[in-house]
Amino acid sequence: MFIKLGFLITQSIIRALVFLVYLSVASRGFAQTSANLLTNGDFEVVQGGSAAGWVPDPALASQGSATVVANQGANWLVLSPNSTNSASDRDAPIFGEAQGLLAANLLGASLYVSASMSAEAGSTAVMRVYVGYMNDAITYQEIRVSGPTSSPVSRRDVVRVPNDPQVAFLVVVCGVEGTSGSVGFSNVQLTTMVPSSWLEANGVPDIGPPYTAQAAIDAAAAIRSIPPTLYGSNLEWPISGNGAWNTAGNAPNPFVVALSKQAGVTLHRFPGGVFADYYHWQFGAGPQSQRPVVAVEPGGLSAVNDFGTDEALEFAQATNGQLLITVNIVTATAQDAANWVAHVNKGSHRVQYWEIGNENYMPAGSAVTPDETMSPEVYANRFLQFAQAMRAVDPTISIGAIVDFNFSHSVTRAYPYWTQRVLAIASGQIDFLAVHCGYAPVLFEDKQWNARTVYAATLAAPVLIAQNLKELADVVASSVVPFRNIPIAVTEWGPLFQFSPQGRFVDHPKTLASALLTASTLKAFVESPQTSIANFFKLIDTSGQGAIGYLNDLPAAKTSLMALQMFSQHFGSELVKSSTQGPVYDSPAVGWVDAVASAPYLDIVSSTSPDGKTLYIMAINKHFNRSIQTNFTLSNFVPKASANVFTLTGTAPDANTGTVWIPYALTTPQAGIGPDFRINMGGPNEVSITESAFSGASQSFSYTFAPCSITSIVLTSQ
């Protein structure tokens, strides 16, 4: 497997290798050839006990030793690490030997890399191909074999050199990960033509077997009806709802309405996150010409509220959705909230869901939060006052209380046991619990993680989100007496990388990997029996977040909107039992995402239509560049042989549809995920949903899911 990562090689080996490269290959050009581009790739030439043409990194020489030994008719480079070597952290340099190449004549080329590799217990053989840029940026790809191996293992893959004049050199490293044992390399090759041994009968290069997985689905094992309110969003009132409202026509923006309907958004949370606790609904009511200029938030901008409650209700109706209203618990009163209920529910529209407050458990760490933050006791008692006043107007509404149960255990809580204390005081009046446990990876500081590490942690986050929802349900079960099954509403969630406009990851919520996170998180919500509401943050935005952005000054879909569309349009309403066994990976702690062991590369969730005649299989392959061949076994469903398949994928994990971030604020080049960076090359053809036919369906069938993809297989019964 090749994995694309960032800066791992040390500057000392770069300087040494670049110097050697210029001495040895400066006058050489490389045409397409099956000849090995590496010198002494078979380790047949030994000088002073070392392989000629291969050099160690002087800064890492103390982390192990290297020798060349003959075994089974071939020479092997044997690397033996010691206790100072990196045990398993892919963000740390590892002991090894390397060789460099100038890249000038290889730009845009596909390089075919292969090696025989072996590893003893406690060690992993790692072969890396680094791509170095003139601005000192470095990425790499790797193949690896973990010990113990009973016999040598062949590994192969393809490295594509970016067609970028900034690419200066390549460095090939044979390395060892671990602190004991040893690893071996033999017949290491790097060519510009597909080796003849790779070609199959059809002339297609075989880069190794795909990953495999097994999935079992029981169409008769119903788990629950999937609440349509899981496909919700957030609407904010400032800037005309970020463009949701057409001020010139005094009507919903037709482009945003069309995109919202395309994604099947059902429940819009209004009037905002942090904005909600400084929002006075009266200032957004009545004739727009008579509305005052008001502050958006303390210390922020001021504006006329031309996207008030009535406009938000009209927008929701136009999108075939409804509103969830967040009530101001900080600067408004219980009577204000009751009057708001009366204004809405005694009119032509009706709002069922009302949430009291927004993240009032946050510490007083900014100009906005000192007034917003309050103890759980203060919040719970104010909640009761508000709930009583609001129910006096309409006793049938559903009222939600906020709880601090965000998933990262590494984040210090301002008020420990907020959730338990609020439940102890107010559970009798709580109809749902509002949490914001679905953000990832949340990089409040940049520790110079490479993009692959950040993305790997991001795509592991749904494991933690699912655990968090289960833990919250357990807390409710143990805290509420007598027991009440209080459902969960995740009223904010979605990809969130960085707040700082100078961040290297601030624009990454729009990438294909973020769509994979969106889909995998939706799977966690669908499979959580207590979760009944989820509101993606946010529907449309002029900055990094938002499922809708702007392209050529018009609203356009980002990848997360396309992921929402996959579930709302190509997934059923009745969740059924499914289980998956497949490849996994370990992810380190990054940002607010704690470390995850054995995170799945492949997520599968299944559903049926209400009549049970259609079976939907939603699969998310989170591997960046490996397909996963999956063998399905269906129970209690006999499908027709032909099926429709909908696939969301793109050109790379950081591919995107080209929507823009705030131009004046995006001052830092964005991190790329591999040598073929796509983050700055967005466009309509970079990420797409395609429909295709599949004719091999049966109760036992196999389907191969493309790398970095979301796939819906729609089966109909015979």
N, C-alpha and C positions, 0 to 999 in steps of 0.2 A: 504494500500500500504506500502510495506517495501522499505525504501530508505537507501542505504548504504553510510555512511558518516565517517568522521574522528573524531579527538579529540574534544570532547565537554564536557565530564564529568570532574569535577575538581579533583585535586589531593587529596583534603581533604576527599572527599567521598570515593575515592579509598582506602586510608589508613584505614579509619574506617571500610569499608566493608570487605576488605581483612582480617583484624584482626577478625571481627565477623565470617567470613567464616571459618577460621581455628578453631575457638572455637566451631562452631556449626556443621560443616559437615566434618571436617578433617578425621574422621574415617568412613565416609559413602561412599559407592560405588553405582553407578547407573547402573542397568541393563536396558534393554529395558522394559519400563513399561508405562502404561496409567495413572499411578498415577502422581499427580502434583508434580513437582520438587520444587515448591515454597512453602514456609511455610506461612500458613494463607493467601492463595490466594483469599479466599472468605471473608476475613476481619471479620470473626466471632469472633475472639479473640481480645478483646480490653483491653488495659492496660493503665490506666491514660488518657483515651480519645484518645489514639493513637492505630493504628493497630500493634499488636505484630508481630515481625519479620521484620518490615519495618522501615527504619531509614531515616531521612532527611540528606541532605548534610549540615553540619554546616556552610559552607561558603555562602550558599544560603538561610539560614533559614529566613532571614529578607525580602525575596522577596514574602512571602505569608504565608498562614496558612493551616493546614490539620486537618480534623476531620473525624470521622466515623459516618454515619447516616444510619438508617434503612428506606428502601423504597421499596414497592411492594414485600415484602417477602424476601428481600436480603439486606445485608449490603453493603454500598458504601463508598469507600474512596473518600472524597470530598476535592479538592484542590482549594483554593481561592487565586489568585495572587493579588499583589498590583502594584502600578505604577513603582516600581523599577524592576519588572520582565521583561524578554525579551518579546518584543511585537510580533515579527515574525521572527527575525533573527536566522536562524538555526545554525549559528556559535557561538551563545552565550549560556551558561548554563541556564537552566530553573529550576524553583522551582519544587520540587517533593519529593517522597519518594522511597527508593530503597532497594534491597535485592541482596546478592551476592552468587555465587556458585563457587566451585573449578571446573576447567575444565579438570583435568587430566583424568577422566573417561568418558569424553564426546567428546574427540577428534574424529573428523570425523563423529560425529552424526548429524542427522537431528532433530531439535527441533521444536515442533509444539506449537505455541504461539497463544493465543486467549484471548479476554476480551470483556465484555460489557462496553460501553463507552458512555458518554453523555457530552454535552458542552453547556454553555449559550452563548449569544451574546458577542462578544469581546474576547472569549477564545477558545483555541483548546486543546483537550485532546491528549496527546502524550505518547505512551508506547514505550520505547526503550530497546533493548537488546545490551549491550556493550560486546565486546570481547577484553580482555586485554592480552598483551604480556609481557614477562619478560623484554624486552628492553624498556618498558614504552609506546610502541605504543598502540593505542586504536582505534578500529573502532566500528561503531554501525549500527543497522538497527532499523526501527521504523514503527509503525502503528499510524494513527492519525485520529481524527474526529473533524471537525471544527463546532463551534456553529453558530446559535442556532439549537439544535436538539429538535424535538417535543417529541421524545421517545428514549429510549436507543438504541444504534446501536452496533451490533456485528461486531468485526473485527478479522481476523485470517490471519496467514501466516506461512511460514517455515523459520527457521534460521538454516543455515548449519555451524557447528563449523569446522574451518579448522583443518585438520589432521596434525597439526604442533606442535611439542613438546614445542615450544616457547609460545604457548597459555597457560596462567596461570589461568585465572578466567573469569567468566561471571558476569555481573551486570545487573539486570532488574530494570528499573526505570519507575514509573508512574509519569508523569509530566504534567505541564500546560504551554502553550504558550499564552501570552497575558497579559494585565495589568488590566483587569476587568472581572466581571462575575466569574464563577466557573466551574469546570469539575468534573466528577465522574467516578470511575472505580469499577467494580464488576466482580466476578468470573474470576479472572486473572489466567491463566493456562500456564504452560510450561511443556511439556511431551516429552518423547523420542519415543512414539508410536503415530500413527495417532488416535486421538479420534474417537470413533465409530460414533459420530454424524457428522463427516466430510466426511465419506465414501459415495460415490454415489453407485448406483446399480452395476456398473462395478468394484467396489473396488478401484477406483482412488480417492485420497483425493481431496476434493473441498476446495481450499484455498480462495474462494470468487469469486464473478463474475468478468469477465474480464472487462477492460475498454471498452467503446463502442464509436463508431464514426459513422458519416453519411457522405457519399460522393456522389456528383452528377456530372455526366460527360455527356457533350453534344458532341458527336463525329462529329457533323456537324458544330459546332461553332469553325471554324479555327481561330487561333490567329496569327501564323506566321510559316514559315519554320525555323526549328532550324539550325543555322549555324554550319556546322561540325567543324569549327575552334574554337568552344567552348571547344573541347576536345584536348587542346594543352598542352605543357609542356615547361620546361626550360632545356637547355643544357649548361653547363659551359665548357670552354676550358681547364682549368688546369687538371692535373692528367689524361691525355688522355680522357678528357670528363668524368672524374670520373669513367672511365672504359667502356664508350660507344665505345671506339676505341681499337681494339686489336693491340697493337704496334708490337707484334712479327709477326703477319701476315699482318700488314699494311692494315687492313680492319675493317669494323664495327664488333663489338663484337656480335657474333650470338645469345648469350643468351639474351643480352639487346635488340637486334633487335626483337627477338621472343616475349619478354615480352611487348615491345612497341606496336607491332602489335596486341598482345592479348588484350591490353587495348584500341586499336583503336586510338592511339595518332595521331593527324592530323597536328599539327603545332608546331614546335620546335623553341623556342626563343633562340638565340645564340648571343654573346658568353658568356653571364652571366648577373648577376645583377650588383653588385658593380664592378665586374671585367671589365664590358663593357667600363666604362669611363677611363680605363687605358690600353685599348686594341688597338694595332696597327696591323691591319689585314695583313700588308705586312710581319710581322715577322712570320706569320703562313701560308705563301704561298711559292710555289716553292718546290724544292727537300728538303726532311726533313733533309738530311745530311748537308744542307747548312743553316739551320735555326739557328738564334742566341739564346743564353740564355737571357731571359728577365724577368723582375720583374712581378709577378702576380698582385701586388698592392703595394703601398708605404709601406715600412716597413715589407713586407711579403716575402714569398719565391720566388725564381727565378727558371725558368724552360724553357726547349725548347718546343715550341708550336707544338707538333705532332698531335694536333687535331685542325687544322685551318679551314678556310672557305671551302676549297675543301673537306676535310674529313667530315665536318658537313653536307655539301650538299650530299655527298655520303651516309652518315648515314640516312639522312632524306629520300632519295630516297629508301633505303633498307627497311624502315619502312612504305612505302606508304604515307609519309608525306611531308611537305615542311618546309622551314625556315622562321622565322621572325627575322631579324637582328637588333640588337641594336647598334647604331652608337656612337662612342666616341666623346662627345661634350666637354670634359674637356681638354684632352691632345693631341687631334688631331685637324685637320683643316677641313674646308668645302671642300677643294680640296681633302683631304684624303678620305672623305666620298664619293665624286663624283667618285674618282678612284675605290673605293670599289664596287660601283654600276656597273661601267664599267666592272670590273673584273668578276663579277657574271653574270650580265644580258646580256653581249655580249659573254658569253661562252655557254656551253651545258646545263646549268641549268638556272633557272630564279627565282628570289625572288620578290614577290609582295609587302610584308609588311616590312617597315623599320621604326624603332622607334629611335628618336633622344634623347639620354641621358637616365640616370637612376637615379631617386630619387634625382635630384639636388636641391630639396627644403629642404633636410635634414639639420639640424644644424651642425655646424663644431664641432662635439663632439668627434672625434676620429682621429687617425693618418691618416685615409683614407679620411675623409670627408672635411678637410679644402680646398682642391683644388676643390672638387666636388661641394660644395655648392655655389649657386649664387642666386641673386635676380630674381624675375619673369621677370623684365624688361630686365636684362642681358640675361636670358635664352631665352626669346621670340625673341629678336633681333638676337641672335646667331642661334636660330631655323630657322629664315627666311633666313639667309645666307646659312645655310646647305641645307635647302629645295630647294632653288633656284639652287644651284650648282648640287644637285642630280637630280633634274628634268631636268636640261639641258642635262644630259646623257640619262635619260629615263623618259619622261613626264607621263608615265602611271602608275608609282609606287604609292603605298599608303603610306603616311608618317604620323607617329603618334607623338604627343607631350605629354609630361608627365604633369600630373596635381596632385596637392596635395589635394586629396579628400578621404583620408582614413577614415574609418567609425567612429572611436572612437572620440566623441566630448570632451572627457576628456583629450586628448593629446594636449599639447601646440604646436602651429604651429610656425615654425621659420619665415615664411613669410605669415602673414594673407592675405587672398584673392589672393593667388598665382593663383588659377584657373581663377578667373575673370580677372586678369591682363594679363595673358598669352592669354586668349581668345580675350581680347580687342585689343591686338597688332597683333596677328598672326592667328586669326581664319580663315582668307581667304585661308591659306595654310595648314591647319590641316585637314587630312583625317580621323583620329581617335584619341581619347583621351586615354592615357595609365594611368591606376590607379592600385594601389596595396591595394585594399580595402578588400581583402578576407582572411587576416591572423587572426587566433584566436588560443589560448587566449592571447598570447604574454605576458609572465610573466617576465618583466624586473626586478622585485623584488619578492621575495618569502615572502608573508605575512603569511606563514604557513597555507594557505588554505588546507582543507582536499580535497582529490581527487574527491569526489563526487561533491563538490561545484565547483571545477575547471571544471569538465566535464559538469555539468549542464550549466554553463555559456558558455562553448565552443559550446554546441549544441544549445544554444539560439542565438549565433552570426549570423546565416544566416538571422534572422529577421532584424538585423541591416544592414547587407550587402545589402539586398533587398531595405531597406529604403535609404541607401546611393546611390545606383544606380539611384533610382528615384529622389533624391535630385540633383545629378549631372546632370541628364537629364533636370531638371527644370532650373538649372543654365545656361546650354547651351542655352535653349530656351529663357531665359531672357537676355543673354549677347551678343549673336551673332546677329548682324544686318548687312545686311538682314539675316533672319533666315536660317541657314543651319543645317540640321539634321546630326550632327557629331556623329558617333557611338562611343561606349565605348569598350575599350579593357582592360581586367583585366590581365595584363601581368605577374603578380606574385600573387599567392594565395595558400592557403592550411593550414593545421594544423601547428602551430608554438607555442611551449610551452616555452622553455627557451634556451638561448644562452650559459649560463655558463655550462661547463662540470661537475661542482659540483652540479647542480640543481637536485631537486627531481623529476622534470617532463621533463627532457631533452630528454628522450627516448620515450616519449608518442606519438609522431606523428605516430608511427607504430601500434597503438592499434585499436581495433574494433571501439571504440568511434570516433577515427579520421576518419575512413571510413564513419561513419554516418555523421560527419561534411562535408566530401568531397561530399557525395551524396546530402545532404541538401543544400550545397552551389551551386552545379551544378543546382539544382532546381531553386535557385534564379537567376542564369545566364540565364537559359532557359526561364524563365518567364519575364525577363527584355527585353522589345522590343528594347531598344537601345544597348544592349550588344551583340557584334558580335564576339569577340575574348576572349578567356581565356586560360592562360598558367599556369598550375599547377607548383608550385615550390617545387621540381624540379623532372626531370625524374628519375635520379639516383644520389646517393650521398653516400659518405663514412661516413657521420655523421647522425645526427638525422633526417634531412629532406630527402625528396626524396620518390617517389612512388616505387622505386626499391632499395633494399639494398643488403647486402651480407650475405649469409648463406653457411657455409662450403667453404668459399673462392669463391663462385660462385654467380652471380647476382640472386636474388630471389624477388618475388613479396611481397610488403607490402600491408597492407589492403587498402590503398587509391588507389593503382593501381587496386585492385579488384573492388572498387567502380566505378572507371572510366570505367572499363570493363562492369559493369552492365548497364551503360548508353549507351556506344558505341555499345554494342552487343544486348542488350535486351530492347531497347527503340526506338521509331519511330522518323521520321524526321519532322512530322507536329504537332505542339503544338495545342491542343484543350482545350476548356474551361472545367475546373473542379473546384469544391468547396468542402471544407471539414469542418465539425464541429466535434470537439473532445475534449479530455481532454487537459488541459494546466497547466503550472506551472510558478511561478515567480522566476526569477534568479537574484542574486545580481551582482553588478559590480565586475569583476575579471580581473586583468591585463588590456588589452586594450579593453575588452568587457564591455560596459556600462550595467547597469541594464536593464533587459527586463521584462516587465509585460505580463503575459498570453502568454508565449512562447508555441507553440504547441508541444505535444509529438509526434503527427503523421503528417507527411508531405506527400501529395499526389500530383503528377503531371501526366498528361496524354498526350498521343500523338497517332498518327495514322501513318500507312505506307502511301506512296504517293498516292496509289490507294484507300485508305480509307477502305481496306478490313481487316486490322489488327488493333486492338486497344491495346495499351500498357498502363498499369497502374503501375506506380512506386510509391511505398510506403516506407517511412522511419519511423520506430517505434523507437523513441529515448528514450523510457522508459527502464530503466535498467533491470527490472525483471517482467514487467506486459505485457501480450498480450493485443491487442486492437482488439476487434470484430467490424468490419466495415460493415455497410449496404450500398450497392451500388445501385444507380439508374442510368441507362444508357438511354440516349436519342439519337435517330437517329442512333442506332446501335443494331442489334439483333444478339447476339453471339451464336455460337455453344455451347452445354453444356460442352464439354471438352475443357480444356485450359492447356497451359504449364505454370509452375510457376518456377521462378529462385529466390533462396533465399541466400543472403549473411548474415551469422551470425557466432557466435562463442560461446565459453564457458563462457565469461564474458566481461564486457565493456572494460577491459584492456587486453584482450586476443590479441595475435599477432602471426605472422608466424615464429618468432624466429630469424629474421634478427638482426645482431649485430650492436651496436654503436661502436665508436672508443674505443677499449678496454682500452688503457692507460688513456683515459680522463674520462671515466665513473667511478668516484670514490665515488659517493653518492648513497646509496640505493634508488631505485625509489619508489615513493608513489604508494600504491595500492588502488583500488577502493572499496574493501569490504573485508570481512573476507576471501574470497577465492581469494587471490591475484593471478593474472595470468601474470602480467607484466614480471616476471622473469622466466616464464614457457612456453615460446613461442615454437611453433612447427607447422608442416604442418597440423595437425589435430585440431589446436586451432581455426582457422578461415577458412571457406571454402564457396564455392558457390555450391549449390546443385540444381538439377532439379527434379521436381515432377509433377504429373498430378493432375488436379482439374476438377471434373466432375459436379460441381453444378452451372455453369455459366448460367445466363439469364439476362434479362433487369433489374431484381431486384434480387440481390443475396447478400450473406453474406460471408465474408472471415475474418479469425482471423490472424492477423500479430504477429509473434513471438516477444518477447522482444529483443531489441537491434539488429534490423535486417533491411536489405534493401531487398525489394521484388519486382519483376517484374511479373505481371500477363499478359500473352500474349493471347488475345482473337481473334478468327477469326470469320468473319461474316458468317451467314447461307447462 
